[in-house]
Amino acid sequence: MTAVATSTGILTPDDLLGLPDLGRYEALIDGALKQRNASVVSSYTAFEINGALGNELQRTGIGWGFQADCGLQIFPWKPDKLRFADGGFYRKERGPRPGHGHLKVAPDLVVEVVSPGDDAEEMDAKVDDYLRAGVLMVWVAFPLTRHIIVFQPNGVTARLGPEDALTGGEVLPGFSVTVGDLFLPLEG
């Protein structure tokens, strides 16, 4: 991995835009990069969720989608914090057409996929950050147990199993997919 040096020793979101690809990162918090620990199974799940989401966005034209390499700089209480969710979207009426740099509009939906090395407290912190920033819905997918937890700012959560329908609710009306279809097929 390439070493990164700045005059202050602390990275900013703007520093990342001017650097070569340094690898897979999950967040920039207090000037330090936090490495992403994705597995093949979690990557597969993110691909399937983003594919289903992308198909719906293409069909409806309702918004702009993004995947894991998009930096989310949406935390006004900590302007230099940057998170890289596994995917999501925001409606066209909530923000401008995507441009260069990091996304500075709170998405309508954020997707996080749990990897084997992920920490439960860190995942809770991510969900809290997203909801506090104005994200309307967060999907946290658990590939090993094949379920998804849906979080909303009003405190409503839902735990969906493989036979349940994952819907977009008011955030993405008309979207529906069977949860089990988003995970690696079971060995038969």
Accessible surface in RSA format (square Angstrom, percent):
REM  Atomic radii and reference values for relative SASA: ProtOr
REM  Chains: A
REM  Algorithm: Lee & Richards
REM  Probe-radius: 1.40
REM  Slices: 20
REM RES _ NUM      All-atoms   Total-Side   Main-Chain    Non-polar    All polar
REM                ABS   REL    ABS   REL    ABS   REL    ABS   REL    ABS   REL
RES MET A   1   178.14  92.3  86.77  57.4  91.37 217.5 100.19  85.2  77.95 103.3
RES THR A   2    83.55  59.4  69.05  70.0  14.50  34.6  43.82  58.9  39.73  60.1
RES ALA A   3    98.40  90.5  67.54 104.2  30.86  70.2  77.72 109.4  20.68  54.8
RES VAL A   4    52.55  34.6  16.66  15.1  35.89  86.5  19.60  17.0  32.95  89.4
RES ALA A   5    98.21  90.3  64.50  99.5  33.71  76.7  69.50  97.9  28.71  76.1
RES THR A   6    42.49  30.2  17.79  18.0  24.70  58.9  28.34  38.1  14.15  21.4
RES SER A   7   125.64 106.2  74.01  98.8  51.63 118.9  60.18 128.2  65.46  91.7
RES THR A   8   104.86  74.6  73.39  74.4  31.47  75.0  75.27 101.1  29.59  44.7
RES GLY A   9    64.44  79.5   0.00   N/A  64.44  79.5  32.47  89.1  31.97  71.6
RES ILE A  10    94.80  53.9  93.10  69.4   1.70   4.1  93.28  67.2   1.52   4.1
RES LEU A  11    15.65   8.7  14.31  10.2   1.33   3.4  14.31  10.1   1.33   3.6
RES THR A  12    46.42  33.0  46.42  47.1   0.00   0.0  42.70  57.3   3.72   5.6
RES PRO A  13     2.18   1.6   2.18   2.0   0.00   0.0   2.18   1.8   0.00   0.0
RES ASP A  14    97.61  68.4  88.35  87.9   9.26  21.9  29.27  68.9  68.35  68.2
RES ASP A  15    47.41  33.2  38.56  38.4   8.85  20.9  10.18  24.0  37.23  37.1
RES LEU A  16    29.44  16.4  16.13  11.5  13.31  33.5  16.30  11.4  13.15  35.4
RES LEU A  17    93.35  52.0  61.02  43.7  32.33  81.3  64.58  45.4  28.77  77.4
RES GLY A  18    70.54  87.0   0.00   N/A  70.54  87.0  38.86 106.6  31.69  71.0
RES LEU A  19    59.86  33.3  42.54  30.4  17.32  43.5  43.70  30.7  16.16  43.5
RES PRO A  20    90.52  66.0  74.07  67.5  16.44  59.8  86.89  71.7   3.62  22.5
RES ASP A  21   134.17  94.0  95.29  94.8  38.87  91.9  47.53 111.9  86.64  86.4
RES LEU A  22    20.87  11.6   7.47   5.3  13.41  33.7  12.10   8.5   8.78  23.6
RES GLY A  23    41.25  50.9   0.00   N/A  41.25  50.9  28.64  78.6  12.61  28.2
RES ARG A  24   107.90  45.3 105.50  53.8   2.40   5.7  70.19  95.9  37.71  22.9
RES TYR A  25    24.83  11.6  20.44  11.6   4.39  11.4  16.16  12.1   8.67  10.7
RES GLU A  26     9.17   5.3   8.34   6.3   0.83   2.0   0.87   1.7   8.31   6.8
RES ALA A  27     0.04   0.0   0.04   0.1   0.00   0.0   0.04   0.1   0.00   0.0
RES LEU A  28     0.07   0.0   0.07   0.0   0.00   0.0   0.07   0.0   0.00   0.0
RES ILE A  29    46.35  26.4  42.06  31.3   4.29  10.3  42.06  30.3   4.29  11.6
RES ASP A  30   100.01  70.1  70.57  70.2  29.44  69.6  42.15  99.2  57.86  57.7
RES GLY A  31    10.76  13.3   0.00   N/A  10.76  13.3   1.60   4.4   9.15  20.5
RES ALA A  32    62.27  57.3  55.60  85.8   6.67  15.2  60.40  85.1   1.88   5.0
RES LEU A  33    42.08  23.4  13.51   9.7  28.57  71.8  13.81   9.7  28.27  76.1
RES LYS A  34    78.84  38.5  74.04  45.4   4.80  11.4  57.16  51.4  21.68  23.1
RES GLN A  35    95.76  53.6  87.12  63.7   8.65  20.6  22.31  47.5  73.45  55.7
RES ARG A  36    25.71  10.8  14.14   7.2  11.57  27.6   6.40   8.7  19.31  11.7
RES ASN A  37    84.54  58.3  73.16  70.7  11.39  27.4  21.80  52.5  62.74  60.6
RES ALA A  38    64.08  58.9  31.00  47.8  33.07  75.2  31.40  44.2  32.68  86.6
RES SER A  39    34.50  29.2  23.88  31.9  10.62  24.5  32.48  69.2   2.02   2.8
RES VAL A  40   128.31  84.4 121.71 110.2   6.60  15.9 124.35 108.0   3.97  10.8
RES VAL A  41    44.72  29.4  44.37  40.2   0.35   0.8  44.62  38.8   0.10   0.3
RES SER A  42     4.85   4.1   3.43   4.6   1.42   3.3   3.56   7.6   1.30   1.8
RES SER A  43    63.50  53.7  56.01  74.7   7.49  17.3  23.22  49.4  40.28  56.4
RES TYR A  44    68.59  32.0  62.02  35.3   6.57  17.1  48.73  36.6  19.86  24.5
RES THR A  45     0.00   0.0   0.00   0.0   0.00   0.0   0.00   0.0   0.00   0.0
RES ALA A  46    14.69  13.5  14.68  22.7   0.02   0.0  14.69  20.7   0.00   0.0
RES PHE A  47   148.37  74.2 140.60  87.1   7.76  20.2 146.43  88.8   1.94   5.5
RES GLU A  48    48.94  28.1  45.97  34.8   2.97   7.1   1.61   3.1  47.32  38.6
RES ILE A  49     1.35   0.8   1.04   0.8   0.30   0.7   1.21   0.9   0.14   0.4
RES ASN A  50    31.82  21.9  24.71  23.9   7.11  17.1  18.45  44.4  13.38  12.9
RES GLY A  51    34.03  42.0   0.00   N/A  34.03  42.0  32.90  90.3   1.12   2.5
RES ALA A  52    23.38  21.5  13.35  20.6  10.03  22.8  18.52  26.1   4.86  12.9
RES LEU A  53     3.30   1.8   3.30   2.4   0.00   0.0   3.30   2.3   0.00   0.0
RES GLY A  54    32.72  40.3   0.00   N/A  32.72  40.3  28.28  77.6   4.44   9.9
RES ASN A  55   102.52  70.7  96.32  93.1   6.21  14.9  25.08  60.4  77.44  74.9
RES GLU A  56    17.42  10.0  15.62  11.8   1.80   4.3   2.41   4.7  15.01  12.3
RES LEU A  57    13.75   7.7  10.66   7.6   3.09   7.8  11.00   7.7   2.74   7.4
RES GLN A  58   154.51  86.4 126.07  92.1  28.44  67.7  47.15 100.4 107.36  81.4
RES ARG A  59   163.87  68.8 126.92  64.7  36.95  88.0  74.81 102.2  89.06  54.0
RES THR A  60    56.19  40.0  21.28  21.6  34.90  83.2  28.11  37.8  28.07  42.4
RES GLY A  61    33.75  41.6   0.00   N/A  33.75  41.6  24.08  66.1   9.67  21.7
RES ILE A  62    46.44  26.4  36.81  27.4   9.63  23.2  44.51  32.0   1.93   5.2
RES GLY A  63     8.40  10.4   0.00   N/A   8.40  10.4   0.00   0.0   8.40  18.8
RES TRP A  64    63.82  25.6  61.94  30.0   1.88   4.4  62.65  33.4   1.18   1.9
RES GLY A  65    46.82  57.7   0.00   N/A  46.82  57.7  14.79  40.6  32.03  71.7
RES PHE A  66    28.48  14.2  11.22   6.9  17.26  44.9  22.72  13.8   5.76  16.5
RES GLN A  67   104.51  58.4 103.35  75.5   1.16   2.8  21.86  46.5  82.65  62.7
RES ALA A  68    19.20  17.7  18.52  28.6   0.67   1.5  18.52  26.1   0.67   1.8
RES ASP A  69    99.15  69.5  75.36  75.0  23.80  56.3  31.58  74.3  67.57  67.4
RES CYS A  70    29.55  22.4  22.27  24.8   7.28  17.1  14.43  36.6  15.12  16.3
RES GLY A  71     3.28   4.0   0.00   N/A   3.28   4.0   0.00   0.0   3.28   7.4
RES LEU A  72     0.00   0.0   0.00   0.0   0.00   0.0   0.00   0.0   0.00   0.0
RES GLN A  73    31.03  17.4  22.47  16.4   8.57  20.4   4.35   9.3  26.68  20.2
RES ILE A  74    10.46   6.0   1.01   0.8   9.45  22.8   7.18   5.2   3.27   8.9
RES PHE A  75     3.72   1.9   0.00   0.0   3.72   9.7   0.48   0.3   3.23   9.3
RES PRO A  76   105.95  77.2  78.95  72.0  27.00  98.2  88.70  73.2  17.25 107.2
RES TRP A  77    81.50  32.7  43.11  20.9  38.39  90.1  48.88  26.1  32.61  52.9
RES LYS A  78    74.77  36.5  73.41  45.0   1.37   3.3  36.16  32.5  38.62  41.1
RES PRO A  79    90.41  65.9  85.83  78.2   4.58  16.7  90.21  74.5   0.21   1.3
RES ASP A  80    75.42  52.8  73.46  73.1   1.96   4.6  21.49  50.6  53.93  53.8
RES LYS A  81    20.07   9.8  19.37  11.9   0.70   1.7   0.45   0.4  19.62  20.9
RES LEU A  82     0.00   0.0   0.00   0.0   0.00   0.0   0.00   0.0   0.00   0.0
RES ARG A  83     4.13   1.7   4.13   2.1   0.00   0.0   0.84   1.2   3.29   2.0
RES PHE A  84    23.89  12.0  23.20  14.4   0.68   1.8  23.20  14.1   0.68   2.0
RES ALA A  85     0.05   0.0   0.00   0.0   0.05   0.1   0.00   0.0   0.05   0.1
RES ASP A  86    12.98   9.1  12.26  12.2   0.72   1.7   0.18   0.4  12.80  12.8
RES GLY A  87     0.00   0.0   0.00   N/A   0.00   0.0   0.00   0.0   0.00   0.0
RES GLY A  88     0.37   0.5   0.00   N/A   0.37   0.5   0.00   0.0   0.37   0.8
RES PHE A  89     0.00   0.0   0.00   0.0   0.00   0.0   0.00   0.0   0.00   0.0
RES TYR A  90     5.39   2.5   5.39   3.1   0.00   0.0   3.98   3.0   1.40   1.7
RES ARG A  91    44.65  18.7  44.65  22.8   0.00   0.0   2.53   3.5  42.11  25.5
RES LYS A  92    93.41  45.6  82.23  50.5  11.18  26.6  43.51  39.2  49.90  53.2
RES GLU A  93   138.53  79.5  96.35  72.9  42.18 100.4  59.80 115.7  78.73  64.3
RES ARG A  94    76.79  32.2  50.04  25.5  26.76  63.7  21.49  29.4  55.31  33.5
RES GLY A  95    16.70  20.6   0.00   N/A  16.70  20.6  10.63  29.2   6.07  13.6
RES PRO A  96    95.81  69.8  82.36  75.1  13.45  48.9  94.88  78.3   0.93   5.8
RES ARG A  97   180.48  75.8 162.97  83.1  17.50  41.7  53.92  73.7 126.56  76.7
RES PRO A  98    61.79  45.0  46.73  42.6  15.06  54.7  51.76  42.7  10.03  62.3
RES GLY A  99    65.51  80.8   0.00   N/A  65.51  80.8  33.88  93.0  31.63  70.8
RES HIS A 100   196.04 107.1 162.69 113.1  33.35  85.3 113.40 116.9  82.64  96.2
RES GLY A 101    39.38  48.6   0.00   N/A  39.38  48.6   8.62  23.6  30.77  68.9
RES HIS A 102    22.93  12.5   9.15   6.4  13.78  35.3   7.46   7.7  15.48  18.0
RES LEU A 103    22.37  12.5  16.48  11.8   5.89  14.8  21.61  15.2   0.76   2.0
RES LYS A 104   131.15  64.0 104.19  63.9  26.95  64.2  60.99  54.9  70.15  74.7
RES VAL A 105    30.76  20.2  26.98  24.4   3.78   9.1  30.76  26.7   0.00   0.0
RES ALA A 106    15.05  13.8   8.88  13.7   6.18  14.1   8.88  12.5   6.18  16.4
RES PRO A 107     0.00   0.0   0.00   0.0   0.00   0.0   0.00   0.0   0.00   0.0
RES ASP A 108     0.00   0.0   0.00   0.0   0.00   0.0   0.00   0.0   0.00   0.0
RES LEU A 109     1.07   0.6   1.07   0.8   0.00   0.0   1.07   0.7   0.00   0.0
RES VAL A 110     0.00   0.0   0.00   0.0   0.00   0.0   0.00   0.0   0.00   0.0
RES VAL A 111     0.00   0.0   0.00   0.0   0.00   0.0   0.00   0.0   0.00   0.0
RES GLU A 112     2.21   1.3   2.21   1.7   0.00   0.0   0.00   0.0   2.21   1.8
RES VAL A 113     8.01   5.3   1.73   1.6   6.28  15.1   1.73   1.5   6.28  17.0
RES VAL A 114    31.33  20.6  27.94  25.3   3.38   8.2  27.94  24.3   3.38   9.2
RES SER A 115     8.11   6.9   6.18   8.2   1.93   4.5   1.56   3.3   6.55   9.2
RES PRO A 116    95.29  69.5  58.94  53.7  36.36 132.2  67.33  55.6  27.96 173.8
RES GLY A 117    55.43  68.4   0.00   N/A  55.43  68.4  29.48  80.9  25.95  58.1
RES ASP A 118    39.61  27.7  13.93  13.9  25.68  60.7   7.66  18.0  31.95  31.9
RES ASP A 119    79.06  55.4  69.57  69.2   9.49  22.4  28.88  68.0  50.19  50.1
RES ALA A 120    81.26  74.7  65.51 101.1  15.75  35.8  73.27 103.2   7.99  21.2
RES GLU A 121   141.54  81.3 134.92 102.1   6.62  15.8  49.28  95.3  92.26  75.3
RES GLU A 122    34.42  19.8  31.16  23.6   3.26   7.8  11.11  21.5  23.32  19.0
RES MET A 123    15.30   7.9  14.69   9.7   0.61   1.5  14.81  12.6   0.50   0.7
RES ASP A 124    86.90  60.9  85.70  85.3   1.20   2.8  19.65  46.3  67.25  67.1
RES ALA A 125    39.56  36.4  33.63  51.9   5.93  13.5  39.23  55.3   0.33   0.9
RES LYS A 126     5.11   2.5   5.11   3.1   0.00   0.0   1.80   1.6   3.31   3.5
RES VAL A 127     6.75   4.4   6.75   6.1   0.00   0.0   6.75   5.9   0.00   0.0
RES ASP A 128    92.75  65.0  87.88  87.5   4.87  11.5  27.49  64.7  65.26  65.1
RES ASP A 129    15.95  11.2  15.60  15.5   0.34   0.8   0.34   0.8  15.60  15.6
RES TYR A 130     0.47   0.2   0.47   0.3   0.00   0.0   0.00   0.0   0.47   0.6
RES LEU A 131    34.48  19.2  25.29  18.1   9.19  23.1  25.68  18.0   8.80  23.7
RES ARG A 132   158.88  66.7 124.31  63.4  34.56  82.3  54.67  74.7 104.21  63.2
RES ALA A 133    17.34  15.9   0.00   0.0  17.34  39.4   1.63   2.3  15.72  41.6
RES GLY A 134    29.48  36.3   0.00   N/A  29.48  36.3  28.31  77.7   1.16   2.6
RES VAL A 135     0.00   0.0   0.00   0.0   0.00   0.0   0.00   0.0   0.00   0.0
RES LEU A 136    58.01  32.3  55.21  39.5   2.80   7.0  55.21  38.8   2.80   7.5
RES MET A 137     9.73   5.0   9.73   6.4   0.00   0.0   8.66   7.4   1.07   1.4
RES VAL A 138     0.00   0.0   0.00   0.0   0.00   0.0   0.00   0.0   0.00   0.0
RES TRP A 139     0.44   0.2   0.44   0.2   0.00   0.0   0.44   0.2   0.00   0.0
RES VAL A 140     2.04   1.3   2.04   1.8   0.00   0.0   2.04   1.8   0.00   0.0
RES ALA A 141     0.00   0.0   0.00   0.0   0.00   0.0   0.00   0.0   0.00   0.0
RES PHE A 142    52.44  26.2  51.77  32.1   0.67   1.7  52.44  31.8   0.00   0.0
RES PRO A 143    11.54   8.4   4.50   4.1   7.04  25.6   4.50   3.7   7.04  43.8
RES LEU A 144   134.70  75.0 105.58  75.5  29.12  73.2 107.87  75.8  26.83  72.2
RES THR A 145    86.85  61.8  64.57  65.5  22.28  53.1  71.00  95.4  15.85  24.0
RES ARG A 146    38.17  16.0  38.17  19.5   0.00   0.0  19.85  27.1  18.32  11.1
RES HIS A 147    13.56   7.4  13.56   9.4   0.00   0.0   9.73  10.0   3.83   4.5
RES ILE A 148     0.00   0.0   0.00   0.0   0.00   0.0   0.00   0.0   0.00   0.0
RES ILE A 149    37.07  21.1  37.07  27.6   0.00   0.0  37.07  26.7   0.00   0.0
RES VAL A 150    10.72   7.1  10.61   9.6   0.11   0.3  10.61   9.2   0.11   0.3
RES PHE A 151    40.44  20.2  40.44  25.0   0.00   0.0  40.44  24.5   0.00   0.0
RES GLN A 152    52.78  29.5  50.40  36.8   2.38   5.7   0.69   1.5  52.08  39.5
RES PRO A 153    75.69  55.2  45.14  41.2  30.55 111.0  47.06  38.9  28.63 177.9
RES ASN A 154   113.44  78.2  72.89  70.4  40.55  97.6  47.51 114.3  65.93  63.7
RES GLY A 155    60.26  74.3   0.00   N/A  60.26  74.3  37.89 104.0  22.38  50.1
RES VAL A 156    77.38  50.9  72.78  65.9   4.59  11.1  77.38  67.2   0.00   0.0
RES THR A 157    77.67  55.2  53.11  53.8  24.56  58.5  20.77  27.9  56.90  86.0
RES ALA A 158    41.71  38.3  34.45  53.2   7.26  16.5  41.53  58.5   0.18   0.5
RES ARG A 159   155.38  65.2 126.23  64.3  29.15  69.4  53.19  72.7 102.18  61.9
RES LEU A 160    29.77  16.6  29.77  21.3   0.00   0.0  29.77  20.9   0.00   0.0
RES GLY A 161    16.28  20.1   0.00   N/A  16.28  20.1  13.89  38.1   2.39   5.3
RES PRO A 162    48.24  35.2  46.82  42.7   1.42   5.2  46.82  38.7   1.42   8.8
RES GLU A 163   160.07  91.9 134.46 101.7  25.61  61.0  62.70 121.3  97.37  79.5
RES ASP A 164    60.79  42.6  56.35  56.1   4.44  10.5  10.30  24.2  50.48  50.3
RES ALA A 165    55.04  50.6  38.59  59.6  16.45  37.4  39.09  55.0  15.95  42.3
RES LEU A 166     0.39   0.2   0.39   0.3   0.00   0.0   0.39   0.3   0.00   0.0
RES THR A 167    65.87  46.8  60.24  61.1   5.63  13.4  36.50  49.0  29.37  44.4
RES GLY A 168     0.85   1.1   0.00   N/A   0.85   1.1   0.68   1.9   0.18   0.4
RES GLY A 169    39.27  48.4   0.00   N/A  39.27  48.4  32.96  90.4   6.31  14.1
RES GLU A 170   161.81  92.9 146.49 110.8  15.32  36.5  63.47 122.8  98.34  80.3
RES VAL A 171    12.65   8.3  12.02  10.9   0.63   1.5  12.65  11.0   0.00   0.0
RES LEU A 172     0.99   0.6   0.95   0.7   0.04   0.1   0.95   0.7   0.04   0.1
RES PRO A 173    78.04  56.9  65.77  60.0  12.27  44.6  68.66  56.7   9.37  58.3
RES GLY A 174    68.52  84.5   0.00   N/A  68.52  84.5  34.50  94.7  34.02  76.2
RES PHE A 175    10.74   5.4   7.73   4.8   3.01   7.8   8.20   5.0   2.54   7.3
RES SER A 176    70.84  59.9  41.64  55.6  29.20  67.3  27.41  58.4  43.43  60.8
RES VAL A 177    29.96  19.7  23.06  20.9   6.90  16.6  29.96  26.0   0.00   0.0
RES THR A 178    56.53  40.2  52.93  53.7   3.60   8.6  18.52  24.9  38.00  57.5
RES VAL A 179     0.00   0.0   0.00   0.0   0.00   0.0   0.00   0.0   0.00   0.0
RES GLY A 180    12.21  15.1   0.00   N/A  12.21  15.1   6.86  18.8   5.34  12.0
RES ASP A 181    97.13  68.0  78.15  77.8  18.97  44.9  22.98  54.1  74.15  73.9
RES LEU A 182     4.62   2.6   4.62   3.3   0.00   0.0   4.62   3.2   0.00   0.0
RES PHE A 183     5.11   2.6   1.36   0.8   3.75   9.7   1.36   0.8   3.75  10.7
RES LEU A 184    79.80  44.4  75.53  54.0   4.27  10.7  75.53  53.0   4.27  11.5
RES PRO A 185    95.37  69.5  78.05  71.1  17.32  63.0  84.16  69.5  11.21  69.7
RES LEU A 186   131.54  73.3 108.28  77.5  23.26  58.5 110.84  77.8  20.70  55.7
RES GLU A 187   180.41 103.6 146.62 110.9  33.79  80.4  64.66 125.1 115.75  94.5
RES GLY A 188   123.98 152.9   0.00   N/A 123.98 152.9  62.71 172.1  61.27 137.2
END  Absolute sums over single chains surface
CHAIN  1 A     9818.1       7173.5       2644.6       5597.0       4221.1
END  Absolute sums over all chains
TOTAL          9818.1       7173.5       2644.6       5597.0       4221.1
